[in-house]
Amino acid sequence: MKVSIDQDLCIGCGICLDACPEVFEMNGEVAIVRIDLVPPEVEVSTRDAADQCPAEAIIIEE
């Protein structure tokens, strides 16, 4: 599974970082993805982060 963040939509709220710090981090006022491929052990928390994102900026590719 791959994940990305649409930087034009991200509002920098940090919910993704709270939900899955293994995958997301803040870069200034926006979130970025720390890794290329999401490890299976954090796929659920990555999906939770996408579901919780108020800007719907997190894009998951299977």
N, CA, C and O atoms as a Maestro MAE file, in Angstrom:
{
 s_m_m2io_version
 :::
 2.0.0
}

f_m_ct {
 s_m_title
 :::
 protein
 m_atom[248] {
  # First column is atom index #
  i_m_mmod_type
  r_m_x_coord
  r_m_y_coord
  r_m_z_coord
  i_m_residue_number
  s_m_chain_name
  s_m_pdb_residue_name
  s_m_pdb_atom_name
  i_m_atomic_number
  :::
  1 25 0.847 -1.178 0.000 1 A "MET " " N  " 7
  2 3 0.000 0.000 0.000 1 A "MET " " CA " 6
  3 2 0.890 1.238 0.000 1 A "MET " " C  " 6
  4 15 1.877 1.313 0.731 1 A "MET " " O  " 8
  5 25 0.519 2.207 -0.837 2 A "LYS " " N  " 7
  6 3 1.208 3.494 -0.879 2 A "LYS " " CA " 6
  7 2 0.257 4.569 -0.376 2 A "LYS " " C  " 6
  8 15 -0.963 4.444 -0.487 2 A "LYS " " O  " 8
  9 25 0.827 5.610 0.168 3 A "VAL " " N  " 7
  10 3 0.009 6.717 0.653 3 A "VAL " " CA " 6
  11 2 0.696 8.026 0.267 3 A "VAL " " C  " 6
  12 15 1.923 8.119 0.246 3 A "VAL " " O  " 8
  13 25 -0.116 9.021 -0.033 4 A "SER " " N  " 7
  14 3 0.410 10.346 -0.333 4 A "SER " " CA " 6
  15 2 -0.537 11.389 0.241 4 A "SER " " C  " 6
  16 15 -1.653 11.082 0.658 4 A "SER " " O  " 8
  17 25 -0.065 12.621 0.249 5 A "ILE " " N  " 7
  18 3 -0.868 13.730 0.761 5 A "ILE " " CA " 6
  19 2 -0.946 14.799 -0.318 5 A "ILE " " C  " 6
  20 15 0.073 15.229 -0.858 5 A "ILE " " O  " 8
  21 25 -2.157 15.217 -0.624 6 A "ASP " " N  " 7
  22 3 -2.355 16.316 -1.555 6 A "ASP " " CA " 6
  23 2 -2.019 17.609 -0.809 6 A "ASP " " C  " 6
  24 15 -2.786 18.068 0.038 6 A "ASP " " O  " 8
  25 25 -0.879 18.178 -1.131 7 A "GLN " " N  " 7
  26 3 -0.391 19.356 -0.412 7 A "GLN " " CA " 6
  27 2 -1.301 20.574 -0.595 7 A "GLN " " C  " 6
  28 15 -1.317 21.473 0.246 7 A "GLN " " O  " 8
  29 25 -2.047 20.598 -1.680 8 A "ASP " " N  " 7
  30 3 -2.978 21.708 -1.905 8 A "ASP " " CA " 6
  31 2 -4.193 21.630 -0.985 8 A "ASP " " C  " 6
  32 15 -4.830 22.644 -0.698 8 A "ASP " " O  " 8
  33 25 -4.513 20.407 -0.520 9 A "LEU " " N  " 7
  34 3 -5.670 20.224 0.357 9 A "LEU " " CA " 6
  35 2 -5.299 20.219 1.843 9 A "LEU " " C  " 6
  36 15 -6.117 20.577 2.689 9 A "LEU " " O  " 8
  37 25 -4.082 19.819 2.153 10 A "CYS " " N  " 7
  38 3 -3.667 19.677 3.557 10 A "CYS " " CA " 6
  39 2 -3.786 21.009 4.295 10 A "CYS " " C  " 6
  40 15 -3.326 22.048 3.820 10 A "CYS " " O  " 8
  41 25 -4.420 20.949 5.477 11 A "ILE " " N  " 7
  42 3 -4.581 22.157 6.298 11 A "ILE " " CA " 6
  43 2 -3.644 22.150 7.503 11 A "ILE " " C  " 6
  44 15 -3.670 23.075 8.316 11 A "ILE " " O  " 8
  45 25 -2.809 21.102 7.623 12 A "GLY " " N  " 7
  46 3 -1.806 21.056 8.680 12 A "GLY " " CA " 6
  47 2 -2.353 20.836 10.071 12 A "GLY " " C  " 6
  48 15 -1.763 21.299 11.047 12 A "GLY " " O  " 8
  49 25 -3.472 20.138 10.183 13 A "CYS " " N  " 7
  50 3 -4.085 19.938 11.499 13 A "CYS " " CA " 6
  51 2 -3.332 18.916 12.355 13 A "CYS " " C  " 6
  52 15 -3.428 18.947 13.582 13 A "CYS " " O  " 8
  53 25 -2.586 18.012 11.718 14 A "GLY " " N  " 7
  54 3 -1.789 17.038 12.470 14 A "GLY " " CA " 6
  55 2 -2.522 15.790 12.914 14 A "GLY " " C  " 6
  56 15 -1.945 14.965 13.623 14 A "GLY " " O  " 8
  57 25 -3.766 15.626 12.522 15 A "ILE " " N  " 7
  58 3 -4.516 14.431 12.913 15 A "ILE " " CA " 6
  59 2 -3.842 13.172 12.381 15 A "ILE " " C  " 6
  60 15 -3.799 12.151 13.068 15 A "ILE " " O  " 8
  61 25 -3.316 13.242 11.160 16 A "CYS " " N  " 7
  62 3 -2.653 12.070 10.583 16 A "CYS " " CA " 6
  63 2 -1.432 11.675 11.405 16 A "CYS " " C  " 6
  64 15 -1.175 10.489 11.612 16 A "CYS " " O  " 8
  65 25 -0.694 12.650 11.864 17 A "LEU " " N  " 7
  66 3 0.482 12.389 12.692 17 A "LEU " " CA " 6
  67 2 0.082 11.741 14.012 17 A "LEU " " C  " 6
  68 15 0.759 10.829 14.486 17 A "LEU " " O  " 8
  69 25 -0.994 12.197 14.597 18 A "ASP " " N  " 7
  70 3 -1.484 11.591 15.834 18 A "ASP " " CA " 6
  71 2 -1.940 10.151 15.610 18 A "ASP " " C  " 6
  72 15 -1.725 9.287 16.460 18 A "ASP " " O  " 8
  73 25 -2.570 9.896 14.460 19 A "ALA " " N  " 7
  74 3 -3.101 8.563 14.166 19 A "ALA " " CA " 6
  75 2 -2.012 7.580 13.769 19 A "ALA " " C  " 6
  76 15 -2.100 6.395 14.088 19 A "ALA " " O  " 8
  77 25 -0.986 8.061 13.075 20 A "CYS " " N  " 7
  78 3 0.037 7.147 12.557 20 A "CYS " " CA " 6
  79 2 1.387 7.862 12.394 20 A "CYS " " C  " 6
  80 15 1.767 8.211 11.277 20 A "CYS " " O  " 8
  81 25 2.100 8.077 13.484 21 A "PRO " " N  " 7
  82 3 3.394 8.772 13.403 21 A "PRO " " CA " 6
  83 2 4.463 7.976 12.654 21 A "PRO " " C  " 6
  84 15 5.490 8.534 12.267 21 A "PRO " " O  " 8
  85 25 4.233 6.690 12.449 22 A "GLU " " N  " 7
  86 3 5.184 5.874 11.688 22 A "GLU " " CA " 6
  87 2 5.200 6.251 10.207 22 A "GLU " " C  " 6
  88 15 6.185 6.013 9.508 22 A "GLU " " O  " 8
  89 25 4.096 6.842 9.735 23 A "VAL " " N  " 7
  90 3 3.954 7.148 8.315 23 A "VAL " " CA " 6
  91 2 3.982 8.649 8.035 23 A "VAL " " C  " 6
  92 15 4.520 9.076 7.012 23 A "VAL " " O  " 8
  93 25 3.413 9.449 8.925 24 A "PHE " " N  " 7
  94 3 3.260 10.879 8.670 24 A "PHE " " CA " 6
  95 2 4.119 11.722 9.593 24 A "PHE " " C  " 6
  96 15 4.423 11.326 10.719 24 A "PHE " " O  " 8
  97 25 4.508 12.898 9.097 25 A "GLU " " N  " 7
  98 3 5.177 13.895 9.932 25 A "GLU " " CA " 6
  99 2 4.834 15.275 9.402 25 A "GLU " " C  " 6
  100 15 4.365 15.423 8.273 25 A "GLU " " O  " 8
  101 25 5.069 16.266 10.214 26 A "MET " " N  " 7
  102 3 4.795 17.636 9.789 26 A "MET " " CA " 6
  103 2 6.059 18.230 9.175 26 A "MET " " C  " 6
  104 15 7.172 17.998 9.646 26 A "MET " " O  " 8
  105 25 5.856 18.998 8.115 27 A "ASN " " N  " 7
  106 3 6.937 19.725 7.458 27 A "ASN " " CA " 6
  107 2 6.471 21.170 7.365 27 A "ASN " " C  " 6
  108 15 5.818 21.569 6.401 27 A "ASN " " O  " 8
  109 25 6.814 21.937 8.372 28 A "GLY " " N  " 7
  110 3 6.292 23.296 8.439 28 A "GLY " " CA " 6
  111 2 4.819 23.251 8.792 28 A "GLY " " C  " 6
  112 15 4.446 22.744 9.850 28 A "GLY " " O  " 8
  113 25 3.988 23.773 7.922 29 A "GLU " " N  " 7
  114 3 2.552 23.853 8.198 29 A "GLU " " CA " 6
  115 2 1.730 22.786 7.499 29 A "GLU " " C  " 6
  116 15 0.501 22.824 7.548 29 A "GLU " " O  " 8
  117 25 2.388 21.833 6.847 30 A "VAL " " N  " 7
  118 3 1.674 20.758 6.164 30 A "VAL " " CA " 6
  119 2 2.268 19.403 6.550 30 A "VAL " " C  " 6
  120 15 3.409 19.313 7.004 30 A "VAL " " O  " 8
  121 25 1.478 18.369 6.362 31 A "ALA " " N  " 7
  122 3 1.931 17.008 6.643 31 A "ALA " " CA " 6
  123 2 2.586 16.423 5.406 31 A "ALA " " C  " 6
  124 15 2.245 16.771 4.276 31 A "ALA " " O  " 8
  125 25 3.532 15.529 5.644 32 A "ILE " " N  " 7
  126 3 4.176 14.791 4.559 32 A "ILE " " CA " 6
  127 2 4.228 13.315 4.941 32 A "ILE " " C  " 6
  128 15 4.046 12.954 6.104 32 A "ILE " " O  " 8
  129 25 4.479 12.473 3.947 33 A "VAL " " N  " 7
  130 3 4.621 11.042 4.167 33 A "VAL " " CA " 6
  131 2 6.103 10.735 4.355 33 A "VAL " " C  " 6
  132 15 6.942 11.177 3.570 33 A "VAL " " O  " 8
  133 25 6.412 9.983 5.391 34 A "ARG " " N  " 7
  134 3 7.806 9.676 5.739 34 A "ARG " " CA " 6
  135 2 8.390 8.501 4.968 34 A "ARG " " C  " 6
  136 15 9.610 8.401 4.841 34 A "ARG " " O  " 8
  137 25 7.543 7.604 4.446 35 A "ILE " " N  " 7
  138 3 8.019 6.365 3.846 35 A "ILE " " CA " 6
  139 2 7.346 6.107 2.502 35 A "ILE " " C  " 6
  140 15 6.263 6.628 2.235 35 A "ILE " " O  " 8
  141 25 7.984 5.304 1.659 36 A "ASP " " N  " 7
  142 3 7.440 5.013 0.334 36 A "ASP " " CA " 6
  143 2 6.308 3.992 0.392 36 A "ASP " " C  " 6
  144 15 5.245 4.208 -0.189 36 A "ASP " " O  " 8
  145 25 6.532 2.890 1.086 37 A "LEU " " N  " 7
  146 3 5.526 1.834 1.208 37 A "LEU " " CA " 6
  147 2 5.111 1.684 2.658 37 A "LEU " " C  " 6
  148 15 5.956 1.654 3.553 37 A "LEU " " O  " 8
  149 25 3.822 1.592 2.890 38 A "VAL " " N  " 7
  150 3 3.289 1.447 4.247 38 A "VAL " " CA " 6
  151 2 3.452 -0.014 4.685 38 A "VAL " " C  " 6
  152 15 2.957 -0.915 4.008 38 A "VAL " " O  " 8
  153 25 4.135 -0.256 5.800 39 A "PRO " " N  " 7
  154 3 4.269 -1.622 6.295 39 A "PRO " " CA " 6
  155 2 2.909 -2.184 6.718 39 A "PRO " " C  " 6
  156 15 2.052 -1.441 7.198 39 A "PRO " " O  " 8
  157 25 2.711 -3.486 6.544 40 A "PRO " " N  " 7
  158 3 1.409 -4.089 6.883 40 A "PRO " " CA " 6
  159 2 0.958 -3.808 8.315 40 A "PRO " " C  " 6
  160 15 -0.240 -3.686 8.570 40 A "PRO " " O  " 8
  161 25 1.897 -3.705 9.246 41 A "GLU " " N  " 7
  162 3 1.524 -3.525 10.648 41 A "GLU " " CA " 6
  163 2 0.938 -2.143 10.953 41 A "GLU " " C  " 6
  164 15 0.355 -1.949 12.019 41 A "GLU " " O  " 8
  165 25 1.082 -1.186 10.041 42 A "VAL " " N  " 7
  166 3 0.488 0.138 10.279 42 A "VAL " " CA " 6
  167 2 -0.543 0.520 9.206 42 A "VAL " " C  " 6
  168 15 -0.945 1.680 9.119 42 A "VAL " " O  " 8
  169 25 -0.968 -0.448 8.398 43 A "GLU " " N  " 7
  170 3 -1.977 -0.151 7.375 43 A "GLU " " CA " 6
  171 2 -3.292 0.309 7.991 43 A "GLU " " C  " 6
  172 15 -3.928 1.229 7.477 43 A "GLU " " O  " 8
  173 25 -3.708 -0.324 9.093 44 A "VAL " " N  " 7
  174 3 -4.979 0.059 9.729 44 A "VAL " " CA " 6
  175 2 -4.904 1.491 10.254 44 A "VAL " " C  " 6
  176 15 -5.834 2.271 10.048 44 A "VAL " " O  " 8
  177 25 -3.818 1.843 10.925 45 A "SER " " N  " 7
  178 3 -3.710 3.203 11.460 45 A "SER " " CA " 6
  179 2 -3.548 4.227 10.338 45 A "SER " " C  " 6
  180 15 -3.966 5.376 10.488 45 A "SER " " O  " 8
  181 25 -2.950 3.828 9.219 46 A "THR " " N  " 7
  182 3 -2.848 4.727 8.068 46 A "THR " " CA " 6
  183 2 -4.235 4.990 7.483 46 A "THR " " C  " 6
  184 15 -4.560 6.124 7.130 46 A "THR " " O  " 8
  185 25 -5.048 3.944 7.382 47 A "ARG " " N  " 7
  186 3 -6.424 4.115 6.900 47 A "ARG " " CA " 6
  187 2 -7.245 4.968 7.872 47 A "ARG " " C  " 6
  188 15 -8.072 5.777 7.452 47 A "ARG " " O  " 8
  189 25 -7.008 4.780 9.169 48 A "ASP " " N  " 7
  190 3 -7.686 5.608 10.171 48 A "ASP " " CA " 6
  191 2 -7.327 7.080 9.969 48 A "ASP " " C  " 6
  192 15 -8.190 7.953 10.046 48 A "ASP " " O  " 8
  193 25 -6.055 7.343 9.712 49 A "ALA " " N  " 7
  194 3 -5.615 8.721 9.481 49 A "ALA " " CA " 6
  195 2 -6.336 9.312 8.278 49 A "ALA " " C  " 6
  196 15 -6.783 10.458 8.323 49 A "ALA " " O  " 8
  197 25 -6.453 8.539 7.205 50 A "ALA " " N  " 7
  198 3 -7.148 9.017 6.004 50 A "ALA " " CA " 6
  199 2 -8.623 9.278 6.289 50 A "ALA " " C  " 6
  200 15 -9.190 10.266 5.823 50 A "ALA " " O  " 8
  201 25 -9.239 8.380 7.059 51 A "ASP " " N  " 7
  202 3 -10.654 8.546 7.402 51 A "ASP " " CA " 6
  203 2 -10.888 9.773 8.278 51 A "ASP " " C  " 6
  204 15 -11.932 10.417 8.176 51 A "ASP " " O  " 8
  205 25 -9.927 10.100 9.135 52 A "GLN " " N  " 7
  206 3 -10.080 11.212 10.069 52 A "GLN " " CA " 6
  207 2 -9.680 12.568 9.482 52 A "GLN " " C  " 6
  208 15 -9.998 13.608 10.059 52 A "GLN " " O  " 8
  209 25 -8.990 12.565 8.349 53 A "CYS " " N  " 7
  210 3 -8.491 13.811 7.761 53 A "CYS " " CA " 6
  211 2 -9.665 14.716 7.362 53 A "CYS " " C  " 6
  212 15 -10.444 14.350 6.482 53 A "CYS " " O  " 8
  213 25 -9.803 15.890 7.994 54 A "PRO " " N  " 7
  214 3 -10.936 16.767 7.685 54 A "PRO " " CA " 6
  215 2 -10.871 17.369 6.289 54 A "PRO " " C  " 6
  216 15 -11.892 17.781 5.738 54 A "PRO " " O  " 8
  217 25 -9.670 17.422 5.715 55 A "ALA " " N  " 7
  218 3 -9.515 17.996 4.379 55 A "ALA " " CA " 6
  219 2 -9.538 16.922 3.282 55 A "ALA " " C  " 6
  220 15 -9.475 17.237 2.093 55 A "ALA " " O  " 8
  221 25 -9.628 15.659 3.694 56 A "GLU " " N  " 7
  222 3 -9.589 14.531 2.757 56 A "GLU " " CA " 6
  223 2 -8.377 14.620 1.842 56 A "GLU " " C  " 6
  224 15 -8.473 14.388 0.637 56 A "GLU " " O  " 8
  225 25 -7.226 14.963 2.438 57 A "ALA " " N  " 7
  226 3 -5.992 15.175 1.679 57 A "ALA " " CA " 6
  227 2 -5.147 13.914 1.539 57 A "ALA " " C  " 6
  228 15 -4.193 13.901 0.761 57 A "ALA " " O  " 8
  229 25 -5.475 12.863 2.270 58 A "ILE " " N  " 7
  230 3 -4.672 11.635 2.253 58 A "ILE " " CA " 6
  231 2 -5.197 10.696 1.174 58 A "ILE " " C  " 6
  232 15 -6.380 10.357 1.136 58 A "ILE " " O  " 8
  233 25 -4.282 10.287 0.302 59 A "ILE " " N  " 7
  234 3 -4.631 9.426 -0.819 59 A "ILE " " CA " 6
  235 2 -3.969 8.068 -0.619 59 A "ILE " " C  " 6
  236 15 -2.751 7.981 -0.467 59 A "ILE " " O  " 8
  237 25 -4.778 7.005 -0.619 60 A "ILE " " N  " 7
  238 3 -4.265 5.645 -0.444 60 A "ILE " " CA " 6
  239 2 -4.352 4.915 -1.776 60 A "ILE " " C  " 6
  240 15 -5.389 4.914 -2.439 60 A "ILE " " O  " 8
  241 25 -3.245 4.297 -2.148 61 A "GLU " " N  " 7
  242 3 -3.182 3.484 -3.360 61 A "GLU " " CA " 6
  243 2 -2.894 2.051 -2.947 61 A "GLU " " C  " 6
  244 15 -1.922 1.782 -2.241 61 A "GLU " " O  " 8
  245 25 -3.740 1.139 -3.387 62 A "GLU " " N  " 7
  246 3 -3.556 -0.275 -3.040 62 A "GLU " " CA " 6
  247 2 -2.494 -0.900 -3.909 62 A "GLU " " C  " 6
  248 15 -2.198 -2.086 -3.765 62 A "GLU " " O  " 8
  :::
 }
 m_bond[247] {
  # First column is bond index #
  i_m_from
  i_m_to
  i_m_order
  :::
  1 1 2 1
  2 2 3 1
  3 3 4 2
  4 3 5 1
  5 5 6 1
  6 6 7 1
  7 7 8 2
  8 7 9 1
  9 9 10 1
  10 10 11 1
  11 11 12 2
  12 11 13 1
  13 13 14 1
  14 14 15 1
  15 15 16 2
  16 15 17 1
  17 17 18 1
  18 18 19 1
  19 19 20 2
  20 19 21 1
  21 21 22 1
  22 22 23 1
  23 23 24 2
  24 23 25 1
  25 25 26 1
  26 26 27 1
  27 27 28 2
  28 27 29 1
  29 29 30 1
  30 30 31 1
  31 31 32 2
  32 31 33 1
  33 33 34 1
  34 34 35 1
  35 35 36 2
  36 35 37 1
  37 37 38 1
  38 38 39 1
  39 39 40 2
  40 39 41 1
  41 41 42 1
  42 42 43 1
  43 43 44 2
  44 43 45 1
  45 45 46 1
  46 46 47 1
  47 47 48 2
  48 47 49 1
  49 49 50 1
  50 50 51 1
  51 51 52 2
  52 51 53 1
  53 53 54 1
  54 54 55 1
  55 55 56 2
  56 55 57 1
  57 57 58 1
  58 58 59 1
  59 59 60 2
  60 59 61 1
  61 61 62 1
  62 62 63 1
  63 63 64 2
  64 63 65 1
  65 65 66 1
  66 66 67 1
  67 67 68 2
  68 67 69 1
  69 69 70 1
  70 70 71 1
  71 71 72 2
  72 71 73 1
  73 73 74 1
  74 74 75 1
  75 75 76 2
  76 75 77 1
  77 77 78 1
  78 78 79 1
  79 79 80 2
  80 79 81 1
  81 81 82 1
  82 82 83 1
  83 83 84 2
  84 83 85 1
  85 85 86 1
  86 86 87 1
  87 87 88 2
  88 87 89 1
  89 89 90 1
  90 90 91 1
  91 91 92 2
  92 91 93 1
  93 93 94 1
  94 94 95 1
  95 95 96 2
  96 95 97 1
  97 97 98 1
  98 98 99 1
  99 99 100 2
  100 99 101 1
  101 101 102 1
  102 102 103 1
  103 103 104 2
  104 103 105 1
  105 105 106 1
  106 106 107 1
  107 107 108 2
  108 107 109 1
  109 109 110 1
  110 110 111 1
  111 111 112 2
  112 111 113 1
  113 113 114 1
  114 114 115 1
  115 115 116 2
  116 115 117 1
  117 117 118 1
  118 118 119 1
  119 119 120 2
  120 119 121 1
  121 121 122 1
  122 122 123 1
  123 123 124 2
  124 123 125 1
  125 125 126 1
  126 126 127 1
  127 127 128 2
  128 127 129 1
  129 129 130 1
  130 130 131 1
  131 131 132 2
  132 131 133 1
  133 133 134 1
  134 134 135 1
  135 135 136 2
  136 135 137 1
  137 137 138 1
  138 138 139 1
  139 139 140 2
  140 139 141 1
  141 141 142 1
  142 142 143 1
  143 143 144 2
  144 143 145 1
  145 145 146 1
  146 146 147 1
  147 147 148 2
  148 147 149 1
  149 149 150 1
  150 150 151 1
  151 151 152 2
  152 151 153 1
  153 153 154 1
  154 154 155 1
  155 155 156 2
  156 155 157 1
  157 157 158 1
  158 158 159 1
  159 159 160 2
  160 159 161 1
  161 161 162 1
  162 162 163 1
  163 163 164 2
  164 163 165 1
  165 165 166 1
  166 166 167 1
  167 167 168 2
  168 167 169 1
  169 169 170 1
  170 170 171 1
  171 171 172 2
  172 171 173 1
  173 173 174 1
  174 174 175 1
  175 175 176 2
  176 175 177 1
  177 177 178 1
  178 178 179 1
  179 179 180 2
  180 179 181 1
  181 181 182 1
  182 182 183 1
  183 183 184 2
  184 183 185 1
  185 185 186 1
  186 186 187 1
  187 187 188 2
  188 187 189 1
  189 189 190 1
  190 190 191 1
  191 191 192 2
  192 191 193 1
  193 193 194 1
  194 194 195 1
  195 195 196 2
  196 195 197 1
  197 197 198 1
  198 198 199 1
  199 199 200 2
  200 199 201 1
  201 201 202 1
  202 202 203 1
  203 203 204 2
  204 203 205 1
  205 205 206 1
  206 206 207 1
  207 207 208 2
  208 207 209 1
  209 209 210 1
  210 210 211 1
  211 211 212 2
  212 211 213 1
  213 213 214 1
  214 214 215 1
  215 215 216 2
  216 215 217 1
  217 217 218 1
  218 218 219 1
  219 219 220 2
  220 219 221 1
  221 221 222 1
  222 222 223 1
  223 223 224 2
  224 223 225 1
  225 225 226 1
  226 226 227 1
  227 227 228 2
  228 227 229 1
  229 229 230 1
  230 230 231 1
  231 231 232 2
  232 231 233 1
  233 233 234 1
  234 234 235 1
  235 235 236 2
  236 235 237 1
  237 237 238 1
  238 238 239 1
  239 239 240 2
  240 239 241 1
  241 241 242 1
  242 242 243 1
  243 243 244 2
  244 243 245 1
  245 245 246 1
  246 246 247 1
  247 247 248 2
  :::
 }
}
